[in-house]
């Protein structure tokens, strides 16, 4: 190994550099200077995101084949960065509030560390590096969930999250140990694929795959591994909840795709195809049915995100160029749609403390801009044309049905039926804001500049991502140019 190999880790080096600068600024600056820590971090991160978009990746494996940064991994990192940037804008007012301002440097530092871990997850081509990235992302998230340390709900949510994270990691490692024993003693993705393709499907391999689906399923909130999600989303600070619902889910979904197609693609139809059918159907259906019953907006969005995770997993079943491109585009649209909704929820909660759906009755009378932004977010999440969510669902459904499998056609049919169910509960929020005759419980609110910028970015993305083909073309070209990701693809 030579130090020149670190030059291939441009996104990681950029995030690490931002982390060091933020840490030094937070540690050594005076109280007056710390007032500009938020814009300082946001500007640095925006410049870093632009650099990741612009600088072409090397596309070669380094560190003995453990790491790669090709066009597809670079693209998903840029997408995750967009989500983190919007979260930074969303949290600007909260981190300056009483009781949090003294620790806002720690908030940004923990956020950057988790993002660094997610970068390692998506670029890993060796399970040791993947586990390092997974734990680097998970442990700081527990601290972020508990950031409101004087609130009982936040502490309870952190305990539930850390216990779930530990348990899911243990399950994943048990499954990995079985795979290691079955495959001949290697943790490289390519070696695993080669050894598994030579052998016959056995009970040990089926158990190993079930354990690995369960371990990563916890991170993605797939049913039946979702029970922590609603409580953690409700108890965590809203900015952290939005980060959990979008950024960590996007990284885990991409890593899931790479691991299961590269390592286990040869035994797709013999081993894990039907496992994933069941998990996806349960995830979409249970998420939708439980969302129907929710009045707390954060729990409502928690079950909505569970259902959305099922749609994202449809890309894994396609497992070809269209599948990964459709998944990446879906994640991008999900970033702007979900964060747009959370921006509105955060603004109302921070200024009024209201978090129930009933509190949104008549909101358009006092806050038409917030009502408009929330309406677009709900329309996009529901998949109503002509908004971006409609096109993301169409593209991922198209990628799945392109395989000409009757089972996949039935899977898409179930997903379409569930889309109709989701229309009902998303429109409940729109009804409360625009149709309810109750007097508004939320008075006129003033959003800070950062929140306005974040909302504008989300609204622009919801409107234009579906109408401008550049974003999907960018994702598709990134996948086509990433030959390493498309090796060992499922038959």
N, C-alpha and C positions, 0 to 999 in steps of 0.2 A: 504494500500500500504506500502511496505517495500523497503528499499534501495537495498535489494538483487535482486529485480526484474530488476534493471539496468544491472545486470550480464547477462541477456538474450539478451541485446542489444549490443552484441559484435561488429558487424560492425559499428554501430553508435558511440560507444565509441572509436573505433580505429580512425575513421575520426575526431571525436571531439578532441581526443588527438593530432593528427597531426596538426589540426587547432591551438590548443593552443601553441604547440611548434613552429610552423611557426610564429605565431603572436608575441610570446616573442622574438624569434630570430630577427625578423624584427624590433621590437620596441627598443630593448636594445643593439643590436650589432652596432659596428662602421661601417664606410663606407667601409673599407677594408674587414671586415668580411662579409658584405652583398654581396660581389661578389660571395660567395659560397652558397647563398640562393637557387639558382636554383638546384644545385646538392643535397643540403641538403633536399629540399622538395621532389625531385624525389626519392631519396634513402629511405626516410621515407615512402613515399607512396608505393613504391615497396614492402617494408617489410610489410606494412599494408595489401596490396593486398594478399601477400602470406599467411599471418595469417588468412585472411577471407577464403581463399581456404582450409586451413588445419584444422582450429578449427571447430569441428562439432557443428551445431546449436542445441539449446535446444529443439526446436520444440513444445513449449508450449505457450499458450496465457498468457499475463501478463497485468498489469494495467487494471484489470477488463474486460479482453477480447478485449481490444482496439488494442493490438499489438501482432504480432507473427513473429518469425524468424525461419522458418522451412527450409528444404533443398532446396526447390524451390526458396524462397525469398533470401536465402543466395547465391544461384547460380547466380541469376540475379544481385545481388549486386557485386559479383566477376566479372561478365562480364562487368558491368558498370565501375568498377575500371580499368579494362584493357584499356577501351576506354579513361578514364581520364589520365591514365599514358602515353598513346601515345600522348594525347593533351599536356601534360606537356613537353614531348620531343620536340614536334612540335613547341611550343611557346618559347623554350629556347633562340633562337637568337632574336626574336622579343621583349621579355621583357627586354633584355639588350640593346636595341636600344635607341637612343637619344629621350628624351621626355617620355619614358615609364619606363626606368630603375628605376627612383626614386619612381615609384608606383608598382613595380613588386610584393612586398609583399602583397599589396592589391589585386592584380590579383589572387594570389594563395589562399588567404583567401576567396575571393568571390567564387572561384571555389569550395572550400571545403564546404562552406555553402550550395551552391546549391546541391551538392552531398548528403549532410546530409538530406536536404529536400526530395530528391528523394528516399533515403532509407526509410524515414517515409511513403512516398506514397505507396511503394510496400509492406510494412509490415503492413499497416493500416487495421484493421478490424472494424473500426468505422469511420463514415464520418467526425467527428470533427477532428480526427487525420489526416485523408486524406487531409482535407482542410489546416491544419497547414503545412503539408509537401509540398503541392502544392504551397502555398504562399512563404514558405521558399526557394523553388527552383526557383520561378518565379521572385521575386523582385530583388535578387542579379544578375540575368541574365540580367536585364535591365541595371544595372550599368556596367556589362561586355560588353554589346553591345555598350555602350557609352564610352568605355575605351579610344579610340582615340579622346579625347575631343576637340582637335584642328581641327578635320576634320568635315566638315558640314554633310557629308554622315553618319558618325557614330552617330552624335547627332539626325539626322532625323530618323535613324533606331531605336534608343533607344526610341524616342517618339512614333513611330508606334508600337513598341513592348509593351511598358508599357500600351498604350491605349488598345491594343488588349487583353493583359493579364487581365486588369481590367474588360473589357467588357465580356470576356469569363468566368471569375470567377463569375461575376454577373449572367450570364445566367445559369451557373452550380448551383449556390446557389438557384436560383428561381426553377429550376427543382428539387433540393433536398428538398426544402420546400414543393413542391407538393407531393413528395414521402413520406415525413415525415407525412403529413396530411393523405395520403391514407393508410399508413401502421399501424397506431395506435400509433404513437408518440415515435418511437425508431430510433436511428441512427446506431445501430449495424447491420452489414451485415446479420448475421444469423437471427435476429429478423425481419428484412425487408423481407427476403426470406420467412420466415414462415407466416407472415401476408399477403404478396402478394399472396402466393399460396392458401390461404384460400378464398380470395375474387375473384370476377369476373373482367375480364379486362374491364376497363372503359375509357372514354375519358380523364379523369384527368391523369390516368396512362400513356396513350399514349403521352400526352403533356409533362408530366414529363420526360419520356424516351427520347423524342425528344430534350428537353432542355439539358439533361445530355449528350447525344451524341454530341450535339453542343458544350457544354462547354469543354469536354475532346477532342473533335475533333479539337478545336483551338490549343491545346497543341501538337497534333500529326500532324498538317497541313493537315487534311483530307479535301477534297473538299466537300462542298463549303466554308469551314472555313479556307482557305489556303491563302487568298489574302495578308496577311502580310509577307509571307515567303520570297519571292524573294527579296523584298526591304530590309528586315532586314538582310538577308544573304549577300547581296551585300554591305551594309553599315557597317556592323560589322567587327572588325578585323578578319582576316581569321582563327586564332586559336579559337576564340569564335564561328565563324560560324561552324567550324567542330564539336565543342562541342554541339552546338544547334542541328545539323543535326543527331547526333548519340546518345549521352548519354541521353539527355532529352527525345528524341523520344523513346528510349528503355524503360526507366522508365515508361513513360506515357502508352505505349502499354501494359506492364505487369499489371499495375494498372487497365487499361481498362478491360483486360481479367478477373481479379479477381472480380471487381465490377459487371460486367454484367453477369457473370456466377453464382457467389454466390448469388447476390441479386435478379436478374431478370431471372434466368435460367428457372423458372417455367412458365414464360409467353413468352418464346423465340419465339415459332411459332405463338403465338397470338398477340404479340406486336411489337417486335423489329427486328425480322428476316429480314423482307422486307426493313426496314429502312437501315439495314447494307448492304444488297445487293446493294441498290442504292448508298450508300456512297462509298463502295469499288470500284464498277465499275467506278463511276465518278472520284475517286481519282487516280486510275491507268491510266485511259484513258486521263484525262485532264493533269495530270503530264507529260505523254509521249508526247502528242501533243504540249504542250507549250515548252517542252525541245527541240523539233525539231527546234524551231525558235531562240534559244539563241546562242549568240556569246560570251557574258561575261561568263567566266568560273564559277564564283560564282553563278550567276543566273541559269546557266546550271545545276549545282549541286543542287540548290534549287529545281528545278522542278523534277530532278531525285529523290531527297529525298521524295518529295510528292508522286511520283509513288511508291517508295519502301515502304512508309507507308501503301499503299493499300495492298501490298503483305503481310506485317506483320500482317495486320488485318484479313487476311484469317485464321490465327490460331484461332481467336476468334470464327469464324463460325464453326470450327470443335469442339471446346469446349470439349475436352476430353484429356486423357493423351497424345495422339499423337499430338493434337492441340497445347497444351502449350509447349511440348518438341520441336515441330517444330518451334514455334515462338521464343523460347529462342535460338535455334541453328541459326535461321535466323538472329536474332539480333547480335549474336556473329560474324557471317560471315560479316554482314553489317558493324560492327565496324571496322574490319581490312580492308575491301574493300574501304569503304568511306573515312576513315582516311588516307589510302594510297594515294588516289587521292588528298585529301586536303594537305597532306604533300608536294606533288610535286607542287601544286598550290601555297602554301605558300612560298616555297623556291624560285620559280621564281618571285613571286610578291614582296617579300622582297628585292631581290637583283636587280631587273630590273624595277619593277613597271608594267610589262606587265601582263594583265589579260584577254585578248581576246583570243579566240580559234585560230584566225589567227596568233597570235604571236607564236603558237606552231608549225608552219610550219617548217619542216626540223629539228626539235629539236634533233633527234637522231644523227645528225652529230656533234653536240657540246656537248650534254649531254646524252650519250647512257644509263647510269644507271637510270637517271630520266625518260627517255622515256620507258625503260623496266618496271619500277615500275608502271608508269601510265597505260601502256598497260595491265598489269596483273589486275590492279584495275578495268579498264573498262571491261575487259573480265569477271571478277567475278561479277560485278554489272549487266552485261547483261545476266549472266547465261550460259556462254559458257563452255562446259566440256573441260578438267577435273578439272576446278578450283572450289573453294569452293562455289561460288555463284550458280553454277549449282546444286550441291547437296542440298543446302539450299532450292532452289525452288522446287526441286523434292520432298523433305521431307514434305514441307508445303502443296504442292498440294496433296500428298498422304494422309496426315492427313485429308484434307477436303473431298476427295472423298471416304474415308472409311465409311462415314455415309450413303451411298447408297441413296442419295436424288438427284432427277433429277435437282432441282434448283441449288444445289451446283455443280453438273456436269457442268451446263451452266456457273456458276460463274467461275469455273476453266478454261473453254474454252475461256471466255472473257480474263482472265488473261494470258492465253497462247498466244492469238492473240496479246495482248499488249506487251508480251515479244519479239515477232518478231519485232514490231515497235521500241522497245527500242534498239534492236540490231543496227538499223540504226544510231541513234544519238550517241550511245556510240562509234561505229566504226568511226564516223566522227573525233573524237579526235585522234584515232589511225592512221587514214589516214593522218591527218595533220602532225603528228610526223614522220611517216615512209615513206609515199608515195608522199607527196607534193614535187614538184620540186623547190619550192621557196627557196631562200637563207634564212638560219635561222636568225631570228631576235633576238634570245637569244644566247649570247655568252656562253662560258664554265663557269660553276658555281661551286663554292666550297661549299659543305654542311658541316655544323658543325657536331661535333661528335654525339650530341643528335639527330639531324635530321637523320643521317645515321642509328643509332640504331632503331629509330622509323620506318624508311623505311624497314629495315631488318625484324623487327617484323611483319609488315604488309604483306610483300612479303611472309614470311614463313607461316603466317596464311592463305593467299590466296591459296598457293600451297598445304599445308598439311591438313588443316581443313577438306577438302572434302575427302581426301584419308585415313586419320587416323580416325577410328570410335570412338575413345575415347571421343571426345568432344560431339558428339551427345549422346553417351551412358551416359555421365555425366549428360547432361540435362534431358534425359529420366529417369534415376534413381532418380534424384532430384525430379522430378514431382511425380513419383510413391511413393516415401517415404513421400510425403507431403499430407497426407490424409485430412488435414484441407482445403487445397486449392481445393480439388476435391469434397468437399461436395456441395450439392445443384447444381450439374452439370445439364446442360440442357438435357431434354429427347431426 
